[in-house]
Structures are given as C-alpha cells and as structure tokens.
C-alpha cells in the first residue's frame, strides 16, 4: 500500500455553508505532509473527517485501505492532536497516560515512561496536569499521540505553546518518527516548521485543497 490516506470527492457542509469543497488528495506512506492555510480555511475540519470525528456530506476517506464510516468508525492505527488535548487536571502526566493506555488491552504500560522522556517530560514529576504550563500540556499531548506506536499521526498545530527548545525537540522527534516509517499529516502556521519537516505541502483556502 503506497498511500496512508486517500480522500476522494470530499464535501463537508454545515447547513448551507460549504466548509470543504471537492477535496481529492492522497498522502503517501512514510512522509510528512504539510497542510497550510489561514484560520477558518478548513484544515481542522479536513483532519476531523480523516480521523472519523466528522462524517463528510459527500465523498470518501480511507486510511490504510479502510473506508471511514463503512469499514471502520475511526482512522485505524492513528495518533492525533486536534485542537486542545484533554486530560484529567487533578492527575499527574504519567497517570493520565497510564489511564489512557490502560483502555487498550494488551498495550504495555512501561511505554508511557519512554514516551514522556521522548517529549522532554519527567515521568517522576507528580505535578497535576492542571498546573502544567501550556507547553508542558502540548508535550504531554504529543506523548499521548505517539504512545501506541501508530503508523499515522494527524497533528493540528502541534507546536502551539512550545518555546524554541520545545519546537526544536519536537522537530527532531517528528523527523525521527518519519525515519521509522510513520506518516505524518501536519497543519502549521509556522513556515519554518513546514520547510524543516515536510516532504509535501498542500494549501487549504476557503475549503479547497491545492496539492
């Protein structure tokens, strides 16, 4: 299989408002694919349709050969950050991740310590997530997205709230994941992120994707 994601004739309407218009795109496996565009251009809605969080008005989305809404409800083998990651604010970062990975039978819980270190967080820190800085929460969200070793990552503005060191760390992490064969869909407002990371770049403008 050459493509991780295939989108054909995709439309998404909210009432009379057309948010996505005739999207056709294929995102090849093992590459980082950038999606750029202004706020309100439709990037997040497209990602939600790919993930299965929204159903298209017309058209189809397939992830690893599985059609969303027919073969599977949600994108298989996929990690994500879309909008603000949600956590239990009274629990520590590691307890949040242990709770989430515990929902998946057969998943190793030692993995959470590894991914926290990968994103630059201290797994022994018992500070509740409610007292995390925005950058720490973003790092924890990235840890959650990668902890089950997905083959596809869908990342909507993953650098939000990160300082320069955090951005540098996450760029290295994403490039390393690509080398391991992970496919990444990345939406970013930062042209430096796009130029440093992406193998392909598509532009979203008023619900139309230009590949």
Secondary structure, DSSP 8 states (H G I E B T S, - for coil): --EEEEEEEEEEEETTEEEEEEEEEEEETTSEEEEE--TTSSHHHHHHHHHTSS--SEEEEEETTEEBTTTBSS-TTEEEE-SS----TTSBHHHHHHHHHHTSTT--TTHHHHHHHHTT--TT---BGGG--HHHHHHHHHHHHHTT--SEEEEESTTTT--HHHHHHHHHHHHHHHHTT-EEEEE-S-HHHHHHH-SEEEEEETTEEE-
